[in-house]
Amino acid sequence: MAHQIPRRTHPKENKASVPAFTMGPKIKPDARYFSRWNDDTPMTRTFGTLALLLTFAMLATIGTGLWSFFLEKGDPYKADIFLIHFHLGLWTSIGILLVHCIIFTYFLGTGRWVKEVGIAYRLPDEPLPKRTRELKRATFPPALFSMLIAIFTSAAGAGVLFQSWPWYCHATGAILTLLINLWAFRIEYRDLAANIVILDAVLVEVDRIRHEQGLESNAEAVERDSAAS
């Protein structure tokens, strides 16, 4: 769901003098914002699909690597299997970096959106803006660890290729890459779904404040502006 920054009061929206926004009753921390999540959105579906594809890619990379390792040196297929393993590992590592960077960008962007809306509409920091920061802090370490272990494993693979690193460094890194990414995917998916609930709650609060000020809802204002342009 794409969230647009809610519109603030404009003199043309109401001929009468409209008072400045005032903070409504403080929203009490509620279990809704800590336990609910929405996993049926384009963002969660996209991330879930990418995480599933990466999981299969990591398993395929490990499988072809083991296959190549256990083939005899004189086997005519050894070089071909290794080449498949090399390309799978390279593109899987790039995919891991890309997907986790998407998560970084998403939480930075939505966190900034909630902060700006909170300032514009004088929303209390707790629970909504504060909760977005907590979700971001919980998500970033697993995403970062997943990226770092993928980089290490790729570097170890290059070391084994040039016979300067022992094979078990690369093999251990591959297993850790799979396990750490599975751990990170679970946390990222959970926090992503929970963050979407927070964004929807912010829009509800904005509409409540606009209604108290005698203004049209944010969705109606955006639709009117779109029609006018």
C-alpha positions as CSV (number, residue, x, y, z in Angstrom):
1,M,0.0,0.0,0.0
2,A,1.4,3.4,-1.0
3,H,1.1,6.0,1.7
4,Q,1.0,9.6,0.8
5,I,1.8,12.3,3.3
6,P,-1.5,13.6,4.6
7,R,-2.4,17.2,3.7
8,R,-2.5,19.9,6.2
9,T,-5.0,22.7,6.6
10,H,-5.2,25.1,3.7
11,P,-7.3,28.3,3.8
12,K,-9.1,27.3,0.6
13,E,-10.5,24.1,2.2
14,N,-12.7,26.1,4.6
15,K,-13.8,29.7,4.2
16,A,-14.1,30.1,7.9
17,S,-11.0,30.6,10.0
18,V,-9.7,27.1,10.8
19,P,-7.8,26.8,14.1
20,A,-4.3,25.3,14.1
21,F,-4.1,21.6,14.7
22,T,-4.1,20.6,18.3
23,M,-3.0,17.3,19.7
24,G,-6.0,15.1,20.3
25,P,-6.4,12.8,23.3
26,K,-3.2,10.9,23.8
27,I,-3.3,7.5,22.3
28,K,-2.7,5.0,25.0
29,P,-0.3,2.1,24.2
30,D,-2.5,-0.7,23.0
31,A,-1.8,-4.3,22.3
32,R,-3.2,-3.7,18.8
33,Y,0.0,-2.0,17.8
34,F,2.2,-4.6,19.3
35,S,0.5,-7.9,18.3
36,R,-1.4,-7.2,15.1
37,W,0.1,-7.5,11.7
38,N,-1.1,-7.4,8.1
39,D,0.5,-10.0,5.9
40,D,-1.8,-9.5,2.9
41,T,-0.3,-6.5,1.3
42,P,1.8,-6.0,-1.9
43,M,4.9,-5.4,0.2
44,T,4.6,-8.5,2.3
45,R,3.7,-10.7,-0.7
46,T,6.7,-9.3,-2.6
47,F,9.1,-9.8,0.2
48,G,7.7,-13.3,0.9
49,T,8.2,-14.3,-2.7
50,L,11.8,-12.9,-2.8
51,A,12.7,-14.6,0.5
52,L,11.3,-18.0,-0.8
53,L,13.3,-17.6,-4.1
54,L,16.5,-16.8,-2.2
55,T,16.0,-19.8,0.1
56,F,15.7,-22.1,-2.9
57,A,18.8,-20.4,-4.5
58,M,20.9,-20.9,-1.3
59,L,19.9,-24.5,-1.1
60,A,20.7,-25.0,-4.8
61,T,24.1,-23.3,-4.4
62,I,25.0,-25.5,-1.4
63,G,23.8,-28.6,-3.3
64,T,25.8,-27.9,-6.4
65,G,28.8,-27.0,-4.3
66,L,28.7,-30.3,-2.4
67,W,28.2,-32.2,-5.7
68,S,31.2,-30.5,-7.2
69,F,33.3,-31.2,-4.1
70,F,32.6,-34.9,-4.0
71,L,33.2,-35.5,-7.7
72,E,36.6,-37.0,-8.6
73,K,39.1,-34.6,-10.1
74,G,39.1,-36.5,-13.4
75,D,35.3,-36.5,-13.7
76,P,34.4,-34.7,-17.0
77,Y,31.4,-33.0,-15.3
78,K,33.3,-31.6,-12.4
79,A,34.2,-28.3,-14.1
80,D,30.7,-27.8,-15.4
81,I,29.1,-28.4,-12.0
82,F,31.6,-26.1,-10.4
83,L,30.7,-23.4,-12.9
84,I,27.0,-23.7,-12.1
85,H,27.9,-23.5,-8.4
86,F,30.0,-20.4,-9.0
87,H,27.2,-18.6,-10.9
88,L,24.5,-19.6,-8.4
89,G,26.6,-18.4,-5.5
90,L,27.5,-15.1,-7.2
91,W,23.9,-14.2,-8.1
92,T,22.5,-15.5,-4.9
93,S,24.8,-13.3,-2.9
94,I,23.8,-10.3,-5.0
95,G,20.1,-11.2,-4.4
96,I,20.7,-11.4,-0.6
97,L,22.2,-7.9,-0.6
98,L,19.4,-6.5,-2.8
99,V,16.6,-7.9,-0.7
100,H,18.0,-6.8,2.6
101,C,18.7,-3.4,1.2
102,I,15.1,-3.2,0.2
103,I,14.2,-3.8,3.8
104,F,16.6,-1.1,5.0
105,T,15.2,1.4,2.5
106,Y,11.5,0.5,3.4
107,F,11.9,1.1,7.1
108,L,14.0,4.2,6.6
109,G,11.4,5.6,4.3
110,T,8.3,4.7,6.3
111,G,9.9,5.8,9.5
112,R,10.6,9.2,8.0
113,W,7.0,9.4,6.7
114,V,5.6,8.7,10.2
115,K,7.9,11.2,11.8
116,E,6.9,14.0,9.3
117,V,3.2,13.2,9.7
118,G,3.6,13.2,13.5
119,I,5.2,16.6,13.4
120,A,2.7,18.0,11.0
121,Y,-0.4,16.7,12.9
122,R,1.2,16.9,16.4
123,L,0.7,13.2,17.1
124,P,2.0,11.9,20.4
125,D,5.2,10.0,20.1
126,E,3.8,7.0,21.9
127,P,2.7,4.5,20.6
128,L,2.8,5.0,16.8
129,P,6.0,6.9,15.9
130,K,7.8,5.2,18.8
131,R,6.7,1.8,17.6
132,T,8.0,2.3,14.1
133,R,11.5,3.1,15.5
134,E,11.3,0.0,17.6
135,L,10.5,-2.1,14.6
136,K,13.3,-0.6,12.6
137,R,15.8,-1.2,15.4
138,A,14.7,-4.8,15.7
139,T,14.9,-5.4,11.9
140,F,18.2,-3.8,11.0
141,P,20.7,-6.1,12.9
142,P,19.4,-9.4,11.4
143,A,19.4,-7.8,7.9
144,L,22.9,-6.5,8.4
145,F,24.2,-9.9,9.7
146,S,22.7,-11.6,6.7
147,M,24.5,-9.3,4.3
148,L,27.8,-9.6,6.1
149,I,27.8,-13.4,6.2
150,A,26.9,-13.6,2.5
151,I,29.9,-11.3,1.7
152,F,32.2,-13.5,3.9
153,T,31.0,-16.7,2.3
154,S,31.6,-15.3,-1.2
155,A,35.1,-14.1,-0.2
156,A,35.8,-17.6,1.3
157,G,34.7,-19.2,-1.9
158,A,37.1,-17.1,-3.9
159,G,39.8,-18.0,-1.4
160,V,39.1,-21.7,-1.9
161,L,39.1,-21.2,-5.7
162,F,42.6,-19.8,-5.6
163,Q,43.6,-22.5,-3.0
164,S,44.6,-20.0,-0.3
165,W,41.7,-20.8,2.1
166,P,40.7,-24.2,3.5
167,W,37.4,-25.6,2.0
168,Y,35.7,-25.8,5.4
169,C,35.7,-22.0,5.8
170,H,33.6,-21.7,2.7
171,A,31.3,-24.6,3.6
172,T,30.8,-23.3,7.2
173,G,30.0,-19.8,5.8
174,A,27.4,-21.3,3.3
175,I,25.6,-23.1,6.1
176,L,25.6,-20.0,8.3
177,T,24.4,-17.9,5.4
178,L,21.4,-20.2,5.0
179,L,20.6,-20.3,8.7
180,I,21.1,-16.6,9.4
181,N,19.1,-15.5,6.4
182,L,16.2,-17.8,7.4
183,W,16.3,-16.2,10.8
184,A,16.4,-12.8,9.3
185,F,13.6,-13.5,6.8
186,R,11.3,-14.4,9.7
187,I,12.0,-11.3,11.7
188,E,11.8,-9.0,8.6
189,Y,8.5,-10.5,7.5
190,R,7.0,-10.2,11.0
191,D,8.2,-6.6,11.5
192,L,7.2,-5.6,7.9
193,A,3.6,-6.8,8.5
194,A,3.5,-5.1,11.9
195,N,4.8,-1.8,10.4
196,I,2.0,-1.8,7.9
197,V,-0.6,-1.8,10.7
198,I,1.2,1.2,12.2
199,L,1.0,3.1,9.0
200,D,-2.7,2.4,8.7
201,A,-3.2,3.5,12.3
202,V,-1.4,6.8,11.5
203,L,-3.8,7.5,8.7
204,V,-6.8,6.8,10.9
205,E,-5.4,9.3,13.5
206,V,-4.9,11.9,10.7
207,D,-8.4,11.5,9.5
208,R,-9.7,11.8,13.1
209,I,-7.8,15.1,13.5
210,R,-9.0,16.4,10.1
211,H,-12.6,15.5,11.0
212,E,-12.3,17.4,14.3
213,Q,-11.1,20.5,12.3
214,G,-14.0,20.3,9.9
215,L,-11.9,19.1,7.0
216,E,-12.4,16.4,4.4
217,S,-10.6,13.1,4.9
218,N,-7.1,12.7,3.6
219,A,-8.2,10.2,1.0
220,E,-10.9,12.6,-0.3
221,A,-8.4,15.5,-0.4
222,V,-5.8,13.4,-2.3
223,E,-8.5,12.3,-4.7
224,R,-9.7,15.8,-5.3
225,D,-6.2,17.1,-5.9
226,S,-5.6,14.2,-8.4
227,A,-8.8,15.0,-10.3
228,A,-7.8,18.7,-10.4
229,S,-4.4,18.0,-11.8
